[in-house]
């Protein structure tokens, strides 16, 4: 089978080694005789996965222990509401740089919670790139 290369914004391609390990563990994860996708989210096995993920995340990004780490569903689109809801406080405006499709989606969602001040950065300089903010 030919290798397909995924250049979309998400989900990202996984290294072949990761896919091979996932394939090997799909039906018998950690000797449990079941897949990691089938274990209870309340079971000790899943709790161990969640704790290890949090530890790795903290180590990778140097997150101090006085901060909470939340793993939430929603992906990038979920952040379009989460950012203004969590950062605005008592403010009624927020600054956005509109550089294209995803920024426009974020601005549309932000309008539900505030009045966005929008800088349109979609002006192309040479057909290949957008103007720098200082321009």
N, C-alpha and C positions, 0 to 999 in steps of 0.2 A: 504494500500500500504506500502511495506517495505521501510524503510529509507535507502537511498544510501549515502555512505560517499565518498566524493571527495577529494583525496589526491594529485591531479595534481597541477602543478605549477600555474595554473590560468585558468579560474576565480575561486575565492575562494568560499567555501560554505558560505551561509548566515544563520544567526540564524533564528530559526523557527518564532520568534516574528516579525522579519523584513519581512519574506515572507508572514506572515499572514496580516500584515499591507498593504503590497504592493497589495495583493489580494483584500483586502477590498477597497482600493483606486483606483484600476485599472480602473473602469468604471466611477468613480465620485471622482476626486481628488479635495480636498479643496472645495467641493460643487459646482464645475464648471459644473458638468454634463458631463465631459469628462476626459480622462486619461491625466496624466502628459506627457505621450509620444506623445500626440496629440496637445499640446499647441504650439503656435508659439514661435520660438526661439527669436523673437523680441518683444514678448508680455511682459507685466509687470509681469505676473505670473512666466515666465521663468527667467526673469531678477532677480526676488526675489530669486529664487532657486540658481542661479549662485552666487549672492552676498552672500547668506548664506553659500554656499559651500566654497567660498573664505575666509569668516570670520572664519569658523570652522577650515579650513586648517591652516590659520595664527595662530589661538589660539593654536591648537594642536602642531604645530612645532615651535612656537614662531618666526614667520617670521616678521621681522621689516617692517614698513610702507614704507621705502625707497627702497624696493624690489618689483618687479612685480611678480604676480603669473599667470602662463599660464596653462590652461587646454588644453592639446593637445591630439589628437588621435595618434594611433601608438603602444601603449602598450610597452612592453619590447623591442621588435625588433626595434621599432622606435628609441629607445635610443641608439642602436648600432651605428647609424650614427650621432645622435644628440650629443653624448658625444664628439667624436673627432672633429666634426665641431665647437663646442662651446668652447672646452677647449684647443685645440692645439695652437691657436694663430699662431705665426710665426714658431713654432716648427715643425719638420718633423718626430719625433719619439714619441712613447708612450709606456709605460710599461703595459703589460697584464699578468695576471695569468691564465693559461689554466687549469681549473679544470674539464673540461668535455664539454658536448654538447653545453650549452648556451655560455660558454666562447669562444668556437671555432667559434660559429656564430658571436660573437662580434668581434673577431680577423679578421675573413674573411671580415666583413664590414669595419673595420678600415683600412684594406689594400688599400681601395679605396682613403683614405685621408692621410695616413702616412705609415711609416715603423714601424710595431709593434715589440717591444722587448718582446719575449714571454718566460715566465718561465713555464715549464711543471710541474704542480703539480698533475698529474694524477697517480703518483706512489703510489701504495697502500702499507700500512704498514702491516696490518694484515688482509686484505681482507674486512675490514669494513670501513676504513677511509683512507684519503689521508695524505701524509706527511705534516708536518707543514712547513711553508715558511722558518723558521730558519734552517730546516734540508736540 
